[in-house]
Amino acid sequence: GLRARIGGHELVSSSYNYGGSENKALVLEDYFKWLSKFSCCIAAVSEEDYFSIPVAKYFEIPASGCLLFAHESSALEELGFVDGENIEIDLQNAQADFDAKANDYKQNFNDYAKIRKAGVELIKSQHCVSHRVDAVKNFNFK
């Protein structure tokens, strides 16, 4: 399989058997331990507007300390994700944009540490289960 490492982190892996929502091989802490072995991950969703909503992996990836490469979605900004600040967004021409950003990431790995750290901080400050519980408590059910 394809493998690349920078700074002790795996960039590309052939262990795709653990990906996807139907994965039952790794759950809870085991999943996050596996995910934290990577320095970056891609969260790809449908290009159809109706289906291009952020799903769990948009939160799991940065929570584990990985740099999140994500497909553009209007909901990302509402959730606090900012391109180049705490996430890397591949835009409309996904393959060309991703290739350029991935090459820049490989060439300037240490420069992205700040973005990875900001991703972790975003999740800690806005997207923990406790934040969701508080939102439900404060919701006005009428």
TILUM-906701 format. One record per residue (C-alpha): z, x, y; residue in three letters; chain; residue number from 1. Coordinates in pm, whole numbers, plus 50000, padded with zeros to 5 digits. Layout:
% TILUM-906701
dovo up = Z; east = X; north = Y; rotor = ala; lummar = A; bati = NUM
...
//
This chain:
% TILUM-906701
dovo up = 50000; east = 50000; north = 50000; rotor = gly; lummar = A; bati = 1
dovo up = 49982; east = 50091; north = 50364; rotor = leu; lummar = A; bati = 2
dovo up = 50284; east = 50267; north = 50508; rotor = arg; lummar = A; bati = 3
dovo up = 50361; east = 50439; north = 50834; rotor = ala; lummar = A; bati = 4
dovo up = 50692; east = 50556; north = 50974; rotor = arg; lummar = A; bati = 5
dovo up = 50796; east = 50651; north = 51325; rotor = ile; lummar = A; bati = 6
dovo up = 51148; east = 50757; north = 51405; rotor = gly; lummar = A; bati = 7
dovo up = 51271; east = 50652; north = 51062; rotor = gly; lummar = A; bati = 8
dovo up = 51131; east = 50300; north = 51096; rotor = his; lummar = A; bati = 9
dovo up = 50861; east = 50152; north = 50878; rotor = glu; lummar = A; bati = 10
dovo up = 50558; east = 50033; north = 51076; rotor = leu; lummar = A; bati = 11
dovo up = 50331; east = 49888; north = 50810; rotor = val; lummar = A; bati = 12
dovo up = 50438; east = 49774; north = 50468; rotor = ser; lummar = A; bati = 13
dovo up = 50285; east = 49652; north = 50148; rotor = ser; lummar = A; bati = 14
dovo up = 50599; east = 49450; north = 50071; rotor = ser; lummar = A; bati = 15
dovo up = 50455; east = 49124; north = 50199; rotor = tyr; lummar = A; bati = 16
dovo up = 50606; east = 48940; north = 49903; rotor = asn; lummar = A; bati = 17
dovo up = 50916; east = 48876; north = 50113; rotor = tyr; lummar = A; bati = 18
dovo up = 50733; east = 48702; north = 50398; rotor = gly; lummar = A; bati = 19
dovo up = 50683; east = 48336; north = 50466; rotor = gly; lummar = A; bati = 20
dovo up = 50900; east = 48028; north = 50481; rotor = ser; lummar = A; bati = 21
dovo up = 50884; east = 47979; north = 50106; rotor = glu; lummar = A; bati = 22
dovo up = 51053; east = 48315; north = 50042; rotor = asn; lummar = A; bati = 23
dovo up = 51355; east = 48267; north = 49821; rotor = lys; lummar = A; bati = 24
dovo up = 51389; east = 48633; north = 49715; rotor = ala; lummar = A; bati = 25
dovo up = 51574; east = 48735; north = 50030; rotor = leu; lummar = A; bati = 26
dovo up = 51810; east = 48503; north = 50214; rotor = val; lummar = A; bati = 27
dovo up = 52078; east = 48532; north = 50478; rotor = leu; lummar = A; bati = 28
dovo up = 52218; east = 48885; north = 50510; rotor = glu; lummar = A; bati = 29
dovo up = 51971; east = 49033; north = 50258; rotor = asp; lummar = A; bati = 30
dovo up = 51681; east = 48902; north = 50465; rotor = tyr; lummar = A; bati = 31
dovo up = 51813; east = 49059; north = 50786; rotor = phe; lummar = A; bati = 32
dovo up = 51883; east = 49390; north = 50613; rotor = lys; lummar = A; bati = 33
dovo up = 51522; east = 49394; north = 50488; rotor = trp; lummar = A; bati = 34
dovo up = 51385; east = 49290; north = 50827; rotor = leu; lummar = A; bati = 35
dovo up = 51586; east = 49557; north = 51009; rotor = ser; lummar = A; bati = 36
dovo up = 51401; east = 49828; north = 50813; rotor = lys; lummar = A; bati = 37
dovo up = 51096; east = 49762; north = 51031; rotor = phe; lummar = A; bati = 38
dovo up = 51056; east = 49871; north = 51390; rotor = ser; lummar = A; bati = 39
dovo up = 50817; east = 49587; north = 51472; rotor = cys; lummar = A; bati = 40
dovo up = 50693; east = 49263; north = 51320; rotor = cys; lummar = A; bati = 41
dovo up = 50422; east = 49011; north = 51395; rotor = ile; lummar = A; bati = 42
dovo up = 50491; east = 48640; north = 51433; rotor = ala; lummar = A; bati = 43
dovo up = 50159; east = 48464; north = 51396; rotor = ala; lummar = A; bati = 44
dovo up = 50121; east = 48091; north = 51439; rotor = val; lummar = A; bati = 45
dovo up = 49830; east = 47851; north = 51458; rotor = ser; lummar = A; bati = 46
dovo up = 49596; east = 47868; north = 51755; rotor = glu; lummar = A; bati = 47
dovo up = 49609; east = 47487; north = 51773; rotor = glu; lummar = A; bati = 48
dovo up = 49836; east = 47393; north = 52065; rotor = asp; lummar = A; bati = 49
dovo up = 50017; east = 47130; north = 51858; rotor = tyr; lummar = A; bati = 50
dovo up = 50122; east = 47389; north = 51600; rotor = phe; lummar = A; bati = 51
dovo up = 50173; east = 47694; north = 51823; rotor = ser; lummar = A; bati = 52
dovo up = 50545; east = 47641; north = 51864; rotor = ile; lummar = A; bati = 53
dovo up = 50797; east = 47920; north = 51817; rotor = pro; lummar = A; bati = 54
dovo up = 50953; east = 47901; north = 51472; rotor = val; lummar = A; bati = 55
dovo up = 51257; east = 48075; north = 51325; rotor = ala; lummar = A; bati = 56
dovo up = 51084; east = 48412; north = 51293; rotor = lys; lummar = A; bati = 57
dovo up = 51051; east = 48430; north = 51674; rotor = tyr; lummar = A; bati = 58
dovo up = 51430; east = 48456; north = 51683; rotor = phe; lummar = A; bati = 59
dovo up = 51495; east = 48640; north = 51355; rotor = glu; lummar = A; bati = 60
dovo up = 51265; east = 48933; north = 51434; rotor = ile; lummar = A; bati = 61
dovo up = 51422; east = 49035; north = 51767; rotor = pro; lummar = A; bati = 62
dovo up = 51772; east = 48954; north = 51636; rotor = ala; lummar = A; bati = 63
dovo up = 51721; east = 49223; north = 51371; rotor = ser; lummar = A; bati = 64
dovo up = 51625; east = 49482; north = 51633; rotor = gly; lummar = A; bati = 65
dovo up = 51251; east = 49471; north = 51566; rotor = cys; lummar = A; bati = 66
dovo up = 50994; east = 49455; north = 51840; rotor = leu; lummar = A; bati = 67
dovo up = 50836; east = 49110; north = 51822; rotor = leu; lummar = A; bati = 68
dovo up = 50458; east = 49096; north = 51851; rotor = phe; lummar = A; bati = 69
dovo up = 50385; east = 48728; north = 51903; rotor = ala; lummar = A; bati = 70
dovo up = 50091; east = 48500; north = 51962; rotor = his; lummar = A; bati = 71
dovo up = 50086; east = 48351; north = 52309; rotor = glu; lummar = A; bati = 72
dovo up = 50270; east = 48019; north = 52336; rotor = ser; lummar = A; bati = 73
dovo up = 50368; east = 47825; north = 52647; rotor = ser; lummar = A; bati = 74
dovo up = 50713; east = 47765; north = 52496; rotor = ala; lummar = A; bati = 75
dovo up = 50798; east = 48136; north = 52484; rotor = leu; lummar = A; bati = 76
dovo up = 50869; east = 48161; north = 52856; rotor = glu; lummar = A; bati = 77
dovo up = 51091; east = 47853; north = 52841; rotor = glu; lummar = A; bati = 78
dovo up = 51292; east = 48027; north = 52570; rotor = leu; lummar = A; bati = 79
dovo up = 51338; east = 48340; north = 52781; rotor = gly; lummar = A; bati = 80
dovo up = 51073; east = 48560; north = 52620; rotor = phe; lummar = A; bati = 81
dovo up = 50888; east = 48776; north = 52874; rotor = val; lummar = A; bati = 82
dovo up = 50588; east = 48989; north = 52776; rotor = asp; lummar = A; bati = 83
dovo up = 50664; east = 49358; north = 52817; rotor = gly; lummar = A; bati = 84
dovo up = 51032; east = 49290; north = 52882; rotor = glu; lummar = A; bati = 85
dovo up = 51174; east = 49160; north = 52552; rotor = asn; lummar = A; bati = 86
dovo up = 50859; east = 49079; north = 52352; rotor = ile; lummar = A; bati = 87
dovo up = 50497; east = 49193; north = 52319; rotor = glu; lummar = A; bati = 88
dovo up = 50249; east = 48907; north = 52333; rotor = ile; lummar = A; bati = 89
dovo up = 49897; east = 48935; north = 52199; rotor = asp; lummar = A; bati = 90
dovo up = 49681; east = 48717; north = 52415; rotor = leu; lummar = A; bati = 91
dovo up = 49367; east = 48513; north = 52353; rotor = gln; lummar = A; bati = 92
dovo up = 49161; east = 48790; north = 52193; rotor = asn; lummar = A; bati = 93
dovo up = 49434; east = 48844; north = 51936; rotor = ala; lummar = A; bati = 94
dovo up = 49279; east = 49122; north = 51727; rotor = gln; lummar = A; bati = 95
dovo up = 49164; east = 49340; north = 52018; rotor = ala; lummar = A; bati = 96
dovo up = 49486; east = 49282; north = 52215; rotor = asp; lummar = A; bati = 97
dovo up = 49704; east = 49347; north = 51914; rotor = phe; lummar = A; bati = 98
dovo up = 49512; east = 49662; north = 51821; rotor = asp; lummar = A; bati = 99
dovo up = 49554; east = 49799; north = 52173; rotor = ala; lummar = A; bati = 100
dovo up = 49925; east = 49716; north = 52185; rotor = lys; lummar = A; bati = 101
dovo up = 49986; east = 49849; north = 51833; rotor = ala; lummar = A; bati = 102
dovo up = 49816; east = 50178; north = 51921; rotor = asn; lummar = A; bati = 103
dovo up = 50018; east = 50205; north = 52241; rotor = asp; lummar = A; bati = 104
dovo up = 50333; east = 50130; north = 52039; rotor = tyr; lummar = A; bati = 105
dovo up = 50253; east = 50411; north = 51795; rotor = lys; lummar = A; bati = 106
dovo up = 50176; east = 50657; north = 52077; rotor = gln; lummar = A; bati = 107
dovo up = 50476; east = 50563; north = 52293; rotor = asn; lummar = A; bati = 108
dovo up = 50731; east = 50453; north = 52035; rotor = phe; lummar = A; bati = 109
dovo up = 51038; east = 50559; north = 52235; rotor = asn; lummar = A; bati = 110
dovo up = 50919; east = 50369; north = 52544; rotor = asp; lummar = A; bati = 111
dovo up = 50950; east = 50044; north = 52347; rotor = tyr; lummar = A; bati = 112
dovo up = 51317; east = 50094; north = 52262; rotor = ala; lummar = A; bati = 113
dovo up = 51411; east = 49918; north = 52585; rotor = lys; lummar = A; bati = 114
dovo up = 51202; east = 49612; north = 52490; rotor = ile; lummar = A; bati = 115
dovo up = 51352; east = 49603; north = 52141; rotor = arg; lummar = A; bati = 116
dovo up = 51705; east = 49620; north = 52283; rotor = lys; lummar = A; bati = 117
dovo up = 51624; east = 49348; north = 52538; rotor = ala; lummar = A; bati = 118
dovo up = 51501; east = 49127; north = 52252; rotor = gly; lummar = A; bati = 119
dovo up = 51835; east = 49164; north = 52074; rotor = val; lummar = A; bati = 120
dovo up = 52021; east = 49086; north = 52396; rotor = glu; lummar = A; bati = 121
dovo up = 51809; east = 48775; north = 52461; rotor = leu; lummar = A; bati = 122
dovo up = 51899; east = 48637; north = 52118; rotor = ile; lummar = A; bati = 123
dovo up = 52269; east = 48720; north = 52160; rotor = lys; lummar = A; bati = 124
dovo up = 52286; east = 48565; north = 52506; rotor = ser; lummar = A; bati = 125
dovo up = 52076; east = 48250; north = 52454; rotor = gln; lummar = A; bati = 126
dovo up = 51982; east = 48180; north = 52094; rotor = his; lummar = A; bati = 127
dovo up = 52284; east = 48199; north = 51863; rotor = cys; lummar = A; bati = 128
dovo up = 52399; east = 47901; north = 51658; rotor = val; lummar = A; bati = 129
dovo up = 52689; east = 47860; north = 51901; rotor = ser; lummar = A; bati = 130
dovo up = 52437; east = 47805; north = 52183; rotor = his; lummar = A; bati = 131
dovo up = 52269; east = 47529; north = 51982; rotor = arg; lummar = A; bati = 132
dovo up = 52605; east = 47365; north = 51905; rotor = val; lummar = A; bati = 133
dovo up = 52695; east = 47370; north = 52275; rotor = asp; lummar = A; bati = 134
dovo up = 52356; east = 47218; north = 52363; rotor = ala; lummar = A; bati = 135
dovo up = 52415; east = 46931; north = 52118; rotor = val; lummar = A; bati = 136
dovo up = 52769; east = 46878; north = 52250; rotor = lys; lummar = A; bati = 137
dovo up = 52640; east = 46862; north = 52608; rotor = asn; lummar = A; bati = 138
dovo up = 52344; east = 46638; north = 52528; rotor = phe; lummar = A; bati = 139
dovo up = 52369; east = 46294; north = 52687; rotor = asn; lummar = A; bati = 140
dovo up = 52302; east = 46053; north = 52400; rotor = phe; lummar = A; bati = 141
dovo up = 52210; east = 45722; north = 52567; rotor = lys; lummar = A; bati = 142
//
